[in-house]
C-alpha cells in the first residue's frame, strides 16, 4: 500500500542526486574558467579549449550563479524526497499497528 510512496521517493532521490552531480561539475568547470585576474598567465590556451564541455540536460545554466542555484535546488529536492520517505515509513508503521489490532479482535 505504501510501496508507491517509497518508489517515488527513491526515484526523486536519484533525480536530485543526478542534478546535484551535474550542477556541481558545472560549478567546478565554470569556476575554473578564464577571468581577467588570470592575465598574468604564461600559457596561451585557445578559447575552444577553455570553453565549457557540452551539457546533456536542460537544467543546466550557462553561468556560475545559475549552476550554484541548481546545486541549491538539488539540495532542497533531496530533502523533500527524504521527507516523503520518512512519511511513508510512518504510514507503514501505523498501518502495521492497525493490522495488528484488527488481528487481535
Buried (B, 14 or more C-beta within 10 A) or exposed (E): EBEEBBEBBEEBBEBBBEBBEBBBBBBEBBEEEEEEEEEEEEEEEEEEEEEEEEBEEEBBBEEBEBBBEBBEBBBEBBEBBBEBBEEBBEBBEEEEEEEEEEEEE
